[in-house]
Amino acid sequence: MDDKDLEHFVKDWIESRVLEYRQWQRWGQTGDLGRDVVGYVTDHRHEGPWDNFQCKQLKQRLSLPGALRELGKIFRHSAAGEYSLPRRYTFVAPRGVARGVQALVSHPERFRTAMIDRWSEDIADKLVDNDTVPLTPEIEAKIREFDFKNVDWLDAERLVADPYCLRVLVGWFDADPGRAPRGVVPTEMQSSESVYVSQLLQVYGERSQQAFQDSSDVLGAPAHRTNPG
């Protein structure tokens, strides 16, 4: 699996997470402004909450300078007004990330400090060919605004352990997804299902030619009652 295949694989994985994301987009190519695969939480896309999945198919683990540079792109372009800061930022590196990256992910405020302290050393002259991007007040403000608790990483083992990834593995590699994950089905609808439920309400409304405000309206309609009598 090369870089492009990894991006497409992650795109398929994000596309399957319909309860979390309203839309997705694969940006990974020239001019992607530091984004590979993006999951949009609302229809506001980059003007609302969004998650970035940065795909790094390397021959070895993602190094700390490499991770700092990738995040530096986000802060630089957000400071320039290209998009809002992401809600979450996840490195998808099948071979994993270096110990230094793991250590900073485990200590979010240290990660923030490292971004600022190491900008000149590891980031400034690595963002643009034959040019230097200094740590401007605007970029530093974005670093201080971002919640570093929402930086994470996924190697191959952690990625395939995600339940949503199983169906994607089947499509890509004919892998046996195994038994369905065990769990308890909640009796009430969860807040995380709101996007999906709103889409269902719209579909039921179009089919029935009437407006449904919530799930109880649908279940109370004669055509959808489980016990009509």
N, C-alpha and C positions, 0 to 999 in steps of 0.2 A: 504494500500500500504506500503510494507516494503522497506528496503534500496535497495534491488536488483530490486524490481519493479520500484522504483523511477529512478534508473539508466537506466533501459530499457525504461521507459517512456521518459526520457530526450534524450536518444539515438534516439528514433523514432522522436522526435521533431527536433533534429539536422539534422537527415537524410532528413527531409522534406525541409530543408532550402538550396535547391540546388543552389540558386543564390549566397550564401555566402561561402559555403564550398565544396571543391573538394572531400573530403573524411571525414569520421568520424571513431572513434574507442572508444570502451568501455573498459577502463582499470580497472575499480573498482573491485579489488580483492587483495589478498596478493601479495605484490611486485609491487603495482601500482605506487610507487614513487610519491605519492601525487596527482595523476590524477584519475578522475572518468570517465567522458565522454569528449572526445576531438574532436574538429572540426578543420580539416586541411584546410587552405585556398588555398594551392598549393600542387602540387605533391611532393614538397620537405619535406612535413610532418613536423617532429620536427626540421628540419634544415631551415625551412621557418616560416612564421607567422602561429600561431595556437592559438586557444581559449580553455580554460579549464572551464568546468562546474562541480563544486564540489557539489555533492549531499549529503545533510544532512537531513535525515528523522528522526527527533528527537521528543521526547515527549514534548519539549518546544522549545522556540526560541534559535537560535544559539548564544552562548555567545561570548563576546569579546575575552576572552582567547582562546576559541575554534577556532575562526576565525583566530587569530594570529598564532596558531599552524598549521592550514591547510596551510596558506600562507608560513609559515616557512619551510614546507616540499618542496615547490616549489623552494625557494631560496637555500636551502641546496643541493638539487639534481642538480639544474642548475649549481651551483658553482662547483659541482663534475664532470660536463661535461656530465651528462646524457641526457640533452636536452637544447635547447635554452629557453630563457624566453618566456612565453606566451604573445601574443598580448593583450588578455583580460582574466580576471579571474572573474567568476561569481559564487557566492554561490547560490545554488538552495535549499532552505529550506522552505518547504510548510508551516510551522508554523511561518516563519519569522525569523528575526535576532534581537538581543537585541539593545536597544537604543544606546549603546556605539559603536556597529558596524555601525549603520546607521550614527552616528555622524562622524565617521572617513571616511566612504565612501563619505560623503558630503564635507570633507576637506582632499583631497588627500595628501598634504604635512604633515599634522598632522598624517596621517596614516603611512607614511614613518618614521616619527620620532618615533611613537609608536612602530613600528617593531624593531627599533634599541634599544630604551630605555628600552623596556620590554622583550627583548630576554632572558636575564638571569632569569627573574621572571616567565614568562609564557610559554617559548618555549624550552629552552635549555635541560631540563630534561624530556620533553614530546615527543620528536621525536623518540627516540630509547629506547626500554625496558632496564632498568638497566644500562643506560649510559647517558652521558651528551654531548650535541653538543654545543660547545662554538660558540660565534659570531666571526668567523674567518674573516680576511681581505677579503677573497674571497667571503664569504657570504654577508658581508656588502656591497661589491662592487655591487653585484647583486641587493640588496635592493635599492641602490642608482641609479642603472641603470633603474630599472623597472618604468613604468609610472603608478602611482597609480590612475590616473584619469580613468583607465580602469578596476578598481575593482568595481563590482556591486553585487546586490543581487536580488533574485526573491523569493517571497512567492507564495502561491497557487493562490492568486488573481491576482498578476502581471503576473504570468506564463500563466494562461488561457486567459488573455487579449491579448496575442500575436496572431495575425491572423494565423500564421503557426501552432499554438497549437490546433486550432479548429478541424482540420482533425484528429489529433492524439487522441483527446478526443472521437471522434466518434468511432475510432477503439478500444479504450480501454473500454469505458463506454457506448457506444451507445448514446452519448450525442448529442443533436440537435445543430449543429453549428450556427444556426440562419442565418440571411441574410448576404450576402457577404459584406465585408467592403467597404464603399464608398470611392471613390477616382477618380483621373483623370488619364487616360491612357496617358503616354507621347508619343509624336510623334516620338521621336528619342530614340534609344537604350541607356540605362544608363550604366555607368561604372561598377555599381554593378552587371550587367548582363553578364559581360565579360566571366566568367568561363562557364556559361550555354550556351552562344552564341557560344563559341569556340567548345563546345561539339556538338551543333547542326550542325555547319559547317562541322565537321568531319563526322557526320552521313550522311548529304546530299552529301558530297564528295564521301563517300564509295558507296552510292546508285547510284550516277550518274557517278561514275568512272572518276571524274575530281576534280581538286583542287579549292577550294573557299577561297579567301583571307579574305573576309568580307561579311556582309549581302547583300550588293549591288550586289555582284557577283551572289549570290543565286537568288535574286529577278530578276536579269537580264537574268538568264538562261531561255531558251524557256519552259522548263518543269514546271517552277515555276512562270511564269509571271501571274499577276492577270488580265492584259488586253493585251493578245497576239497581238491583232491587233494594 
